[in-house]
């Protein structure tokens, strides 16, 4: 099982035991407003965590659950996602083929915002992942995520239309 550690954080693949903690993200409309909106029904949370787990199975990479090393507190999820650039729909390497684009993404519980955890965790994932091309797909109004991408060495590029949230800017890492 892939585990990453930083000075303050532990990153590990998700399990169904993470459903309750993930609700801190999934049920918060402010956290989710740029990434699909709040998933209010508690009954839907296991399906989302199962989707995170499936990404690991299908792609050999996926979102990590991020915890503080000091106390095990849930911080959020940071990790990899594969887009099919023909449609900008989430995909797998097998289905997207040559059109598969890996993305580095992050979402933190609101209580963790402003702590530098997103940058710290995303940097660890960026150093771990072995891909030729890496992007972060960020909503134009998501200034905080734009700052994280800049700190990680990305620059804004083209605007694409995502299947669920509308326009987003593709930030490319160099």
C-alpha positions in Angstrom: 0.0 0.0 0.0 1.4 3.4 -1.0 1.9 5.8 1.9 3.5 9.2 1.7 4.7 11.2 4.7 5.6 14.9 5.0 6.8 16.8 8.0 3.2 17.3 9.2 1.1 14.9 7.2 0.4 11.2 6.4 -1.1 10.4 3.0 -2.6 7.0 2.3 -5.2 5.4 0.0 -8.8 5.6 1.2 -10.8 2.8 2.8 -14.4 2.6 3.7 -13.4 3.5 7.2 -12.9 7.0 5.9 -16.5 7.7 5.0 -17.5 9.5 8.2 -14.4 11.7 8.1 -14.8 12.4 4.4 -18.3 13.8 5.2 -16.5 16.9 6.6 -15.6 17.6 2.9 -18.6 16.1 1.1 -21.3 17.7 3.2 -19.8 21.2 3.2 -21.1 23.4 0.4 -18.3 25.9 0.8 -15.7 23.2 0.4 -17.4 21.6 -2.5 -18.6 24.7 -4.4 -15.9 24.5 -7.0 -15.7 20.7 -7.3 -19.2 19.5 -7.9 -21.3 21.0 -5.1 -22.2 19.7 -1.7 -23.2 16.0 -1.5 -25.6 16.5 1.3 -27.2 13.1 1.6 -25.1 11.2 4.1 -26.1 8.0 2.3 -24.1 9.1 -0.8 -20.8 9.5 1.0 -19.8 5.8 0.8 -20.3 5.9 -2.9 -17.9 8.8 -3.2 -15.2 7.1 -1.1 -15.7 3.9 -3.1 -15.1 5.9 -6.3 -11.8 7.2 -4.7 -10.9 3.5 -4.0 -11.8 2.5 -7.6 -9.4 5.1 -9.0 -6.6 3.4 -7.2 -7.6 0.0 -8.5 -8.2 1.2 -12.1 -5.3 3.6 -12.5 -2.6 2.5 -9.9 -3.0 6.0 -8.4 -5.8 8.1 -7.0 -6.8 10.4 -4.2 -4.9 10.0 -0.9 -6.7 10.6 2.4 -4.6 13.2 4.2 -4.2 13.1 8.0 -2.2 15.1 10.5 0.7 13.0 11.8 0.5 14.6 15.2 -3.0 13.5 16.0 -4.5 11.6 13.1 -7.0 14.3 12.4 -8.6 14.1 8.9 -7.3 17.0 6.7 -8.8 16.2 3.3 -8.0 14.4 0.1 -5.1 15.1 -2.2 -4.1 13.1 -5.2 -4.5 11.9 -8.7 -7.4 11.9 -11.1 -7.5 10.9 -14.8 -9.6 13.0 -17.3 -10.6 12.0 -20.8 -9.6 15.2 -22.6 -12.1 14.4 -25.5 -15.0 15.1 -23.2 -13.4 16.3 -19.9 -15.2 13.5 -18.0 -13.4 11.5 -15.3 -12.0 8.3 -16.8 -9.4 5.5 -16.4 -6.2 5.1 -18.3 -7.7 2.0 -20.0 -10.8 3.9 -21.3 -9.2 7.3 -22.1 -6.1 5.8 -23.8 -4.0 8.4 -25.5 -6.5 11.1 -24.3 -5.9 10.3 -20.6 -4.7 13.4 -18.7 -3.5 13.0 -15.1 -4.6 15.7 -12.7 -3.2 16.6 -9.3 -6.2 17.8 -7.2 -6.9 18.6 -3.6 -9.8 19.4 -1.3 -9.4 20.1 2.4 -11.9 20.3 5.3 -12.6 24.0 5.9 -11.1 23.8 9.4 -7.8 23.0 7.7 -7.8 25.9 5.2 -4.9 28.4 5.4 -2.5 26.0 7.1 -0.3 25.2 4.1 -1.5 21.6 4.2 -2.8 21.6 0.5 0.6 22.7 -0.8 2.5 20.3 1.5 0.4 17.3 0.5 0.2 18.2 -3.2 4.0 18.7 -3.4 4.5 15.2 -1.9 2.1 13.6 -4.5 3.7 15.6 -7.3 7.2 14.2 -6.3 5.8 10.7 -6.0 3.8 10.4 -9.2 5.6 9.3 -12.4 3.7 10.9 -15.3 4.9 12.8 -18.4 2.3 15.5 -18.3 0.6 16.8 -15.2 -2.2 19.4 -14.7 -4.5 20.8 -12.1 -8.0 21.7 -13.4 -9.2 24.7 -11.4 -12.4 26.8 -11.5 -11.7 30.4 -12.5 -13.1 31.7 -9.2 -11.1 29.3 -7.0 -8.3 31.7 -6.1 -7.0 29.6 -3.2 -6.4 26.6 -5.4 -4.8 28.8 -8.0 -2.3 30.0 -5.4 -1.5 26.4 -4.5 -0.9 25.5 -8.1 1.4 28.5 -8.6 3.4 27.5 -5.5 3.8 24.0 -7.0 5.1 25.4 -10.3 2.0 25.4 -12.5 0.9 28.1 -15.0 -2.6 28.7 -16.3 -3.4 27.5 -19.8 -6.6 26.8 -21.8 -10.1 26.9 -20.5 -12.2 23.8 -20.8 -15.8 22.9 -20.1 -16.1 20.2 -17.5 -19.0 17.8 -17.6 -20.4 18.8 -14.2 -19.2 22.3 -13.1 -18.7 24.3 -16.2 -15.6 26.2 -17.2 -12.2 25.4 -15.6 -8.7 26.5 -16.3 -6.1 23.8 -17.0 -2.9 24.7 -15.0 0.1 22.9 -16.5 3.1 21.9 -14.4 6.6 22.4 -15.9 
